[in-house]
Amino acid sequence: MKNAANVSRVIHRMDLSRMEKKVPETLWCFVSEKMKENEP
Protein backbone atom coordinates (compact mmCIF):
# COMPACT_ATOMS: atom_id res chain seq x y z
CA MET A 1 0.00 0.00 0.00
CA LYS A 2 3.00 2.27 0.63
CA ASN A 3 1.12 5.37 1.84
CA ALA A 4 -2.15 6.67 3.28
CA ALA A 5 -3.44 7.87 -0.09
CA ASN A 6 -3.28 4.35 -1.50
CA VAL A 7 -5.06 2.92 1.55
CA SER A 8 -7.74 5.59 1.26
CA ARG A 9 -8.24 4.83 -2.43
CA VAL A 10 -8.69 1.11 -1.75
CA ILE A 11 -11.15 1.77 1.07
CA HIS A 12 -13.26 4.06 -1.09
CA ARG A 13 -13.44 1.41 -3.81
CA MET A 14 -14.78 -1.16 -1.37
CA ASP A 15 -18.32 -1.43 -0.09
CA LEU A 16 -17.84 0.41 3.21
CA SER A 17 -20.94 -1.01 4.91
CA ARG A 18 -19.74 -4.55 4.19
CA MET A 19 -16.25 -3.73 5.41
CA GLU A 20 -17.51 -2.22 8.68
CA LYS A 21 -19.07 -5.55 9.62
CA LYS A 22 -15.78 -7.45 9.17
CA VAL A 23 -13.27 -4.98 10.63
CA PRO A 24 -12.87 -4.64 14.41
CA GLU A 25 -14.30 -1.36 15.71
CA THR A 26 -10.94 -0.16 17.05
CA LEU A 27 -9.28 -0.59 13.65
CA TRP A 28 -12.21 1.07 11.90
CA CYS A 29 -11.93 4.10 14.23
CA PHE A 30 -8.19 4.33 13.63
CA VAL A 31 -8.59 4.23 9.85
CA SER A 32 -11.42 6.78 9.94
CA GLU A 33 -9.36 9.22 11.99
CA LYS A 34 -6.33 8.85 9.72
CA MET A 35 -8.50 9.45 6.66
CA LYS A 36 -9.87 12.64 8.25
CA GLU A 37 -6.31 13.85 8.94
CA ASN A 38 -5.45 13.48 5.26
CA GLU A 39 -8.44 15.40 3.94
CA PRO A 40 -7.66 18.79 2.44
ZAGUVO-906209 format. One record per atom (N, C-alpha, C, O, CB): atom name; residue in three letters; z, x, y; residue number from 0. Coordinates in pm, 1 decimal. Each point is the difference from the previous one (the first is absolute). Last residue first. Glycine has a CB too. Layout:
# ZAGUVO-906209
{dolum = CA, nuti = ALA, Z = Z, X = X, Y = Y, vokol = NUM} $
...
***
This chain:
# ZAGUVO-906209
{dolum = N, nuti = PRO, Z = 262.7, X = -813.0, Y = 1740.8, vokol = 39} $
{dolum = CA, nuti = PRO, Z = -19.2, X = 46.8, Y = 138.4, vokol = 39} $
{dolum = C, nuti = PRO, Z = 82.4, X = -75.9, Y = 101.3, vokol = 39} $
{dolum = O, nuti = PRO, Z = -6.8, X = 29.2, Y = 119.4, vokol = 39} $
{dolum = CB, nuti = PRO, Z = -219.8, X = 36.5, Y = -182.8, vokol = 39} $
{dolum = N, nuti = GLU, Z = 380.1, X = 22.6, Y = -454.8, vokol = 38} $
{dolum = CA, nuti = GLU, Z = -85.6, X = -90.7, Y = 77.3, vokol = 38} $
{dolum = C, nuti = GLU, Z = -13.5, X = 51.6, Y = 142.7, vokol = 38} $
{dolum = O, nuti = GLU, Z = 94.0, X = 56.7, Y = 55.6, vokol = 38} $
{dolum = CB, nuti = GLU, Z = -23.3, X = -252.8, Y = -198.8, vokol = 38} $
{dolum = N, nuti = ASN, Z = 209.0, X = 388.7, Y = -208.6, vokol = 37} $
{dolum = CA, nuti = ASN, Z = -133.9, X = 55.6, Y = 17.2, vokol = 37} $
{dolum = C, nuti = ASN, Z = -95.0, X = -90.8, Y = 76.1, vokol = 37} $
{dolum = O, nuti = ASN, Z = -115.3, X = 35.9, Y = 23.8, vokol = 37} $
{dolum = CB, nuti = ASN, Z = 151.9, X = 85.6, Y = -232.9, vokol = 37} $
{dolum = N, nuti = GLU, Z = 418.7, X = -239.7, Y = 91.0, vokol = 36} $
{dolum = CA, nuti = GLU, Z = 7.4, X = 123.1, Y = 79.6, vokol = 36} $
{dolum = C, nuti = GLU, Z = -137.8, X = 54.7, Y = 32.6, vokol = 36} $
{dolum = O, nuti = GLU, Z = -18.8, X = 63.8, Y = 103.6, vokol = 36} $
{dolum = CB, nuti = GLU, Z = 237.2, X = -12.9, Y = -209.7, vokol = 36} $
{dolum = N, nuti = LYS, Z = -176.4, X = -421.9, Y = -185.3, vokol = 35} $
{dolum = CA, nuti = LYS, Z = 26.7, X = -39.9, Y = 137.9, vokol = 35} $
{dolum = C, nuti = LYS, Z = 5.6, X = 122.5, Y = 91.4, vokol = 35} $
{dolum = O, nuti = LYS, Z = -45.8, X = -5.5, Y = 114.1, vokol = 35} $
{dolum = CB, nuti = LYS, Z = 172.1, X = -196.2, Y = -197.0, vokol = 35} $
{dolum = N, nuti = MET, Z = -166.0, X = 270.3, Y = -378.9, vokol = 34} $
{dolum = CA, nuti = MET, Z = -124.5, X = -54.6, Y = 51.4, vokol = 34} $
{dolum = C, nuti = MET, Z = 16.8, X = -39.9, Y = 146.7, vokol = 34} $
{dolum = O, nuti = MET, Z = -90.6, X = 20.7, Y = 80.7, vokol = 34} $
{dolum = CB, nuti = MET, Z = 28.6, X = -101.8, Y = -311.9, vokol = 34} $
{dolum = N, nuti = LYS, Z = 439.9, X = 225.1, Y = -2.3, vokol = 33} $
{dolum = CA, nuti = LYS, Z = -88.9, X = 112.8, Y = 26.1, vokol = 33} $
{dolum = C, nuti = LYS, Z = -134.3, X = -49.0, Y = 56.5, vokol = 33} $
{dolum = O, nuti = LYS, Z = -59.0, X = 65.8, Y = 85.7, vokol = 33} $
{dolum = CB, nuti = LYS, Z = 170.8, X = 64.9, Y = -271.6, vokol = 33} $
{dolum = N, nuti = GLU, Z = 202.9, X = -454.4, Y = 47.6, vokol = 32} $
{dolum = CA, nuti = GLU, Z = 47.2, X = 69.8, Y = 118.8, vokol = 32} $
{dolum = C, nuti = GLU, Z = -91.6, X = 115.4, Y = 36.5, vokol = 32} $
{dolum = O, nuti = GLU, Z = -28.1, X = 21.7, Y = 117.9, vokol = 32} $
{dolum = CB, nuti = GLU, Z = 261.0, X = -86.4, Y = -175.7, vokol = 32} $
{dolum = N, nuti = SER, Z = -324.5, X = -171.3, Y = -339.9, vokol = 31} $
{dolum = CA, nuti = SER, Z = -22.7, X = -84.9, Y = 117.1, vokol = 31} $
{dolum = C, nuti = SER, Z = 43.8, X = 70.0, Y = 128.3, vokol = 31} $
{dolum = O, nuti = SER, Z = -70.3, X = -5.8, Y = 100.8, vokol = 31} $
{dolum = CB, nuti = SER, Z = 101.2, X = -197.1, Y = -244.3, vokol = 31} $
{dolum = N, nuti = VAL, Z = 59.7, X = 412.7, Y = -269.6, vokol = 30} $
{dolum = CA, nuti = VAL, Z = -143.3, X = 3.0, Y = 30.5, vokol = 30} $
{dolum = C, nuti = VAL, Z = -29.1, X = -82.0, Y = 125.4, vokol = 30} $
{dolum = O, nuti = VAL, Z = -77.8, X = 43.0, Y = 85.2, vokol = 30} $
{dolum = CB, nuti = VAL, Z = 24.5, X = -14.5, Y = -329.9, vokol = 30} $
{dolum = N, nuti = PHE, Z = 494.4, X = -40.5, Y = 83.6, vokol = 29} $
{dolum = CA, nuti = PHE, Z = -34.1, X = 134.5, Y = 45.6, vokol = 29} $
{dolum = C, nuti = PHE, Z = -146.6, X = 7.3, Y = 42.5, vokol = 29} $
{dolum = O, nuti = PHE, Z = -31.4, X = 51.6, Y = 107.3, vokol = 29} $
{dolum = CB, nuti = PHE, Z = 206.6, X = 44.1, Y = -260.2, vokol = 29} $
{dolum = N, nuti = CYS, Z = -22.8, X = -491.8, Y = -48.4, vokol = 28} $
{dolum = CA, nuti = CYS, Z = 54.8, X = 14.2, Y = 135.6, vokol = 28} $
{dolum = C, nuti = CYS, Z = -36.3, X = 136.2, Y = 58.1, vokol = 28} $
{dolum = O, nuti = CYS, Z = -36.6, X = 9.9, Y = 117.1, vokol = 28} $
{dolum = CB, nuti = CYS, Z = 226.6, X = -164.4, Y = -176.0, vokol = 28} $
{dolum = N, nuti = TRP, Z = -305.4, X = 73.7, Y = -390.2, vokol = 27} $
{dolum = CA, nuti = TRP, Z = -81.2, X = -83.7, Y = 88.4, vokol = 27} $
{dolum = C, nuti = TRP, Z = 47.2, X = 12.3, Y = 144.8, vokol = 27} $
{dolum = O, nuti = TRP, Z = -82.4, X = 8.0, Y = 91.1, vokol = 27} $
{dolum = CB, nuti = TRP, Z = 40.5, X = -167.3, Y = -281.1, vokol = 27} $
{dolum = N, nuti = LEU, Z = 295.6, X = 368.0, Y = -144.6, vokol = 26} $
{dolum = CA, nuti = LEU, Z = -125.7, X = 72.0, Y = 23.0, vokol = 26} $
{dolum = C, nuti = LEU, Z = -89.0, X = -78.5, Y = 95.9, vokol = 26} $
{dolum = O, nuti = LEU, Z = -63.1, X = 58.0, Y = 88.5, vokol = 26} $
{dolum = CB, nuti = LEU, Z = 78.0, X = 45.5, Y = -318.1, vokol = 26} $
{dolum = N, nuti = THR, Z = 383.5, X = -308.2, Y = 95.7, vokol = 25} $
{dolum = CA, nuti = THR, Z = 30.3, X = 117.7, Y = 81.7, vokol = 25} $
{dolum = C, nuti = THR, Z = -125.8, X = 80.1, Y = 30.7, vokol = 25} $
{dolum = O, nuti = THR, Z = -16.5, X = 49.1, Y = 111.6, vokol = 25} $
{dolum = CB, nuti = THR, Z = 244.5, X = -40.3, Y = -213.0, vokol = 25} $
{dolum = N, nuti = GLU, Z = -255.2, X = -387.4, Y = -190.2, vokol = 24} $
{dolum = CA, nuti = GLU, Z = 18.8, X = -37.3, Y = 140.2, vokol = 24} $
{dolum = C, nuti = GLU, Z = 26.6, X = 122.0, Y = 88.3, vokol = 24} $
{dolum = O, nuti = GLU, Z = -49.6, X = 6.5, Y = 112.5, vokol = 24} $
{dolum = CB, nuti = GLU, Z = 138.2, X = -227.7, Y = -188.0, vokol = 24} $
{dolum = N, nuti = PRO, Z = -386.3, X = 264.3, Y = -375.5, vokol = 23} $
{dolum = CA, nuti = PRO, Z = 141.6, X = -22.3, Y = 34.9, vokol = 23} $
{dolum = C, nuti = PRO, Z = 16.0, X = -22.4, Y = 150.9, vokol = 23} $
{dolum = O, nuti = PRO, Z = -73.1, X = 58.0, Y = 80.2, vokol = 23} $
{dolum = CB, nuti = PRO, Z = 143.8, X = 85.0, Y = -276.6, vokol = 23} $
{dolum = N, nuti = VAL, Z = -526.6, X = -278.6, Y = -50.1, vokol = 22} $
{dolum = CA, nuti = VAL, Z = 61.5, X = 117.5, Y = 61.5, vokol = 22} $
{dolum = C, nuti = VAL, Z = 145.6, X = -29.6, Y = 31.8, vokol = 22} $
{dolum = O, nuti = VAL, Z = 30.6, X = -106.3, Y = 54.0, vokol = 22} $
{dolum = CB, nuti = VAL, Z = -252.5, X = 177.8, Y = 42.2, vokol = 22} $
{dolum = N, nuti = LYS, Z = -81.8, X = -401.6, Y = -277.9, vokol = 21} $
{dolum = CA, nuti = LYS, Z = 11.7, X = 109.0, Y = -96.4, vokol = 21} $
{dolum = C, nuti = LYS, Z = 75.0, X = 121.6, Y = 53.4, vokol = 21} $
{dolum = O, nuti = LYS, Z = 48.4, X = 82.2, Y = -77.8, vokol = 21} $
{dolum = CB, nuti = LYS, Z = -259.6, X = -161.8, Y = -19.9, vokol = 21} $
{dolum = N, nuti = LYS, Z = 110.3, X = -326.5, Y = 353.3, vokol = 20} $
{dolum = CA, nuti = LYS, Z = 71.1, X = -44.3, Y = -119.4, vokol = 20} $
{dolum = C, nuti = LYS, Z = 27.6, X = 115.1, Y = -96.5, vokol = 20} $
{dolum = O, nuti = LYS, Z = 96.2, X = -5.1, Y = -76.6, vokol = 20} $
{dolum = CB, nuti = LYS, Z = -203.5, X = -218.2, Y = 102.6, vokol = 20} $
{dolum = N, nuti = GLU, Z = -155.3, X = 285.0, Y = 369.7, vokol = 19} $
{dolum = CA, nuti = GLU, Z = 141.0, X = -20.7, Y = 33.5, vokol = 19} $
{dolum = C, nuti = GLU, Z = 81.4, X = -38.8, Y = -122.6, vokol = 19} $
{dolum = O, nuti = GLU, Z = 116.8, X = 37.6, Y = -10.8, vokol = 19} $
{dolum = CB, nuti = GLU, Z = -184.5, X = -106.3, Y = 240.7, vokol = 19} $
{dolum = N, nuti = MET, Z = -408.0, X = 104.5, Y = -256.8, vokol = 18} $
{dolum = CA, nuti = MET, Z = 67.0, X = 128.9, Y = -1.6, vokol = 18} $
{dolum = C, nuti = MET, Z = 149.8, X = -15.4, Y = 27.5, vokol = 18} $
{dolum = O, nuti = MET, Z = 81.4, X = 69.6, Y = -60.7, vokol = 18} $
{dolum = CB, nuti = MET, Z = -294.6, X = 39.4, Y = 136.0, vokol = 18} $
{dolum = N, nuti = ARG, Z = -69.4, X = -484.1, Y = -44.4, vokol = 17} $
{dolum = CA, nuti = ARG, Z = 11.6, X = 41.7, Y = -140.3, vokol = 17} $
{dolum = C, nuti = ARG, Z = 78.8, X = 130.2, Y = -8.8, vokol = 17} $
{dolum = O, nuti = ARG, Z = 82.0, X = 17.6, Y = -90.2, vokol = 17} $
{dolum = CB, nuti = ARG, Z = -301.1, X = -130.8, Y = 34.3, vokol = 17} $
{dolum = N, nuti = SER, Z = 115.5, X = -46.3, Y = 481.0, vokol = 16} $
{dolum = CA, nuti = SER, Z = 96.4, X = -90.9, Y = -61.9, vokol = 16} $
{dolum = C, nuti = SER, Z = 21.1, X = 36.7, Y = -146.8, vokol = 16} $
{dolum = O, nuti = SER, Z = 111.7, X = -10.2, Y = -50.7, vokol = 16} $
{dolum = CB, nuti = SER, Z = -180.4, X = -172.8, Y = 209.9, vokol = 16} $
{dolum = N, nuti = LEU, Z = -259.7, X = 421.9, Y = 94.7, vokol = 15} $
{dolum = CA, nuti = LEU, Z = 137.7, X = 33.9, Y = 34.6, vokol = 15} $
{dolum = C, nuti = LEU, Z = 102.4, X = -91.5, Y = -67.0, vokol = 15} $
{dolum = O, nuti = LEU, Z = 106.5, X = 46.9, Y = -40.1, vokol = 15} $
{dolum = CB, nuti = LEU, Z = -191.2, X = 39.0, Y = 256.7, vokol = 15} $
{dolum = N, nuti = ASP, Z = -406.5, X = 89.7, Y = -358.5, vokol = 14} $
{dolum = CA, nuti = ASP, Z = 58.7, X = -131.8, Y = 25.3, vokol = 14} $
{dolum = C, nuti = ASP, Z = 149.1, X = 21.4, Y = 22.9, vokol = 14} $
{dolum = O, nuti = ASP, Z = 74.9, X = 23.0, Y = -95.0, vokol = 14} $
{dolum = CB, nuti = ASP, Z = -250.5, X = -145.0, Y = -47.7, vokol = 14} $
{dolum = N, nuti = MET, Z = -163.6, X = 524.9, Y = 258.6, vokol = 13} $
{dolum = CA, nuti = MET, Z = 61.9, X = -70.1, Y = -111.8, vokol = 13} $
{dolum = C, nuti = MET, Z = 46.1, X = -138.9, Y = 44.1, vokol = 13} $
{dolum = O, nuti = MET, Z = 13.3, X = -28.0, Y = 119.2, vokol = 13} $
{dolum = CB, nuti = MET, Z = 59.5, X = 248.2, Y = -219.5, vokol = 13} $
{dolum = N, nuti = ARG, Z = -257.2, X = 99.3, Y = 403.3, vokol = 12} $
{dolum = CA, nuti = ARG, Z = -106.0, X = -46.3, Y = -90.6, vokol = 12} $
{dolum = C, nuti = ARG, Z = 56.4, X = -83.4, Y = -113.9, vokol = 12} $
{dolum = O, nuti = ARG, Z = -71.4, X = -81.1, Y = -59.1, vokol = 12} $
{dolum = CB, nuti = ARG, Z = -62.3, X = 283.4, Y = 116.4, vokol = 12} $
{dolum = N, nuti = HIS, Z = 420.4, X = 10.6, Y = 259.0, vokol = 11} $
{dolum = CA, nuti = HIS, Z = -70.7, X = -112.0, Y = 62.5, vokol = 11} $
{dolum = C, nuti = HIS, Z = -111.7, X = -53.4, Y = -87.7, vokol = 11} $
{dolum = O, nuti = HIS, Z = -36.4, X = -117.0, Y = 11.7, vokol = 11} $
{dolum = CB, nuti = HIS, Z = 91.7, X = 212.4, Y = 209.8, vokol = 11} $
{dolum = N, nuti = ILE, Z = 185.4, X = 287.4, Y = -363.1, vokol = 10} $
{dolum = CA, nuti = ILE, Z = 86.5, X = -118.4, Y = 0.3, vokol = 10} $
{dolum = C, nuti = ILE, Z = -72.4, X = -120.4, Y = 59.2, vokol = 10} $
{dolum = O, nuti = ILE, Z = 10.6, X = -111.0, Y = -52.2, vokol = 10} $
{dolum = CB, nuti = ILE, Z = 190.7, X = 259.2, Y = 72.0, vokol = 10} $
{dolum = N, nuti = VAL, Z = -416.7, X = 270.1, Y = -7.6, vokol = 9} $
{dolum = CA, nuti = VAL, Z = 6.4, X = -51.8, Y = -137.0, vokol = 9} $
{dolum = C, nuti = VAL, Z = 82.9, X = -127.6, Y = -5.0, vokol = 9} $
{dolum = O, nuti = VAL, Z = -37.4, X = -96.5, Y = -66.7, vokol = 9} $
{dolum = CB, nuti = VAL, Z = 13.7, X = 329.8, Y = -23.7, vokol = 9} $
{dolum = N, nuti = ARG, Z = 3.4, X = -4.2, Y = 499.9, vokol = 8} $
{dolum = CA, nuti = ARG, Z = -131.0, X = -56.1, Y = -32.8, vokol = 8} $
{dolum = C, nuti = ARG, Z = 1.2, X = -61.8, Y = -139.8, vokol = 8} $
{dolum = O, nuti = ARG, Z = -54.0, X = -108.8, Y = -20.3, vokol = 8} $
{dolum = CB, nuti = ARG, Z = -56.1, X = 279.0, Y = 169.5, vokol = 8} $
{dolum = N, nuti = SER, Z = 492.2, X = 68.1, Y = -4.9, vokol = 7} $
{dolum = CA, nuti = SER, Z = -14.3, X = -126.7, Y = 71.3, vokol = 7} $
{dolum = C, nuti = SER, Z = -130.9, X = -69.6, Y = -36.0, vokol = 7} $
{dolum = O, nuti = SER, Z = -2.6, X = -121.3, Y = -20.8, vokol = 7} $
{dolum = CB, nuti = SER, Z = 140.6, X = 214.0, Y = 207.6, vokol = 7} $
{dolum = N, nuti = VAL, Z = -67.5, X = 339.1, Y = -350.2, vokol = 6} $
{dolum = CA, nuti = VAL, Z = 89.1, X = -94.6, Y = -67.3, vokol = 6} $
{dolum = C, nuti = VAL, Z = -14.3, X = -137.4, Y = 63.7, vokol = 6} $
{dolum = O, nuti = VAL, Z = -10.7, X = -100.8, Y = -69.8, vokol = 6} $
{dolum = CB, nuti = VAL, Z = 172.3, X = 286.2, Y = 12.8, vokol = 6} $
{dolum = N, nuti = ASN, Z = -389.8, X = 163.8, Y = 264.3, vokol = 5} $
{dolum = CA, nuti = ASN, Z = -62.1, X = -33.6, Y = -128.2, vokol = 5} $
{dolum = C, nuti = ASN, Z = 84.1, X = -100.8, Y = -76.7, vokol = 5} $
{dolum = O, nuti = ASN, Z = -54.1, X = -92.9, Y = -60.0, vokol = 5} $
{dolum = CB, nuti = ASN, Z = -50.5, X = 319.6, Y = 52.5, vokol = 5} $
{dolum = N, nuti = ALA, Z = 277.5, X = -57.1, Y = 409.1, vokol = 4} $
{dolum = CA, nuti = ALA, Z = -116.3, X = -84.9, Y = 27.7, vokol = 4} $
{dolum = C, nuti = ALA, Z = -68.9, X = -41.9, Y = -129.8, vokol = 4} $
{dolum = O, nuti = ALA, Z = -43.6, X = -114.4, Y = -13.3, vokol = 4} $
{dolum = CB, nuti = ALA, Z = 12.8, X = 229.9, Y = 234.8, vokol = 4} $
{dolum = N, nuti = ALA, Z = 395.8, X = 195.8, Y = -229.7, vokol = 3} $
{dolum = CA, nuti = ALA, Z = 40.7, X = -140.0, Y = 17.9, vokol = 3} $
{dolum = C, nuti = ALA, Z = -118.0, X = -92.7, Y = 24.4, vokol = 3} $
{dolum = O, nuti = ALA, Z = 2.4, X = -115.3, Y = -42.9, vokol = 3} $
{dolum = CB, nuti = ALA, Z = 213.0, X = 196.7, Y = 133.7, vokol = 3} $
{dolum = N, nuti = ASN, Z = -310.2, X = 370.3, Y = -370.6, vokol = 2} $
{dolum = CA, nuti = ASN, Z = 68.9, X = -32.7, Y = 125.4, vokol = 2} $
{dolum = C, nuti = ASN, Z = 25.4, X = -150.9, Y = 11.2, vokol = 2} $
{dolum = O, nuti = ASN, Z = -49.1, X = -79.7, Y = -79.9, vokol = 2} $
{dolum = CB, nuti = ASN, Z = -59.0, X = 279.5, Y = 189.5, vokol = 2} $
{dolum = N, nuti = LYS, Z = -39.7, X = 37.5, Y = -534.4, vokol = 1} $
{dolum = CA, nuti = LYS, Z = 1.4, X = 102.2, Y = 103.9, vokol = 1} $
{dolum = C, nuti = LYS, Z = 71.4, X = -37.1, Y = 128.9, vokol = 1} $
{dolum = O, nuti = LYS, Z = 75.6, X = 82.6, Y = 51.3, vokol = 1} $
{dolum = CB, nuti = LYS, Z = -284.1, X = -9.5, Y = -148.0, vokol = 1} $
{dolum = N, nuti = MET, Z = 74.5, X = -254.1, Y = -378.0, vokol = 0} $
{dolum = CA, nuti = MET, Z = 0.0, X = -82.1, Y = 118.4, vokol = 0} $
{dolum = C, nuti = MET, Z = 0.0, X = 87.5, Y = 126.2, vokol = 0} $
{dolum = O, nuti = MET, Z = -59.2, X = -39.0, Y = 100.7, vokol = 0} $
{dolum = CB, nuti = MET, Z = 180.0, X = -142.5, Y = -227.9, vokol = 0} $
***
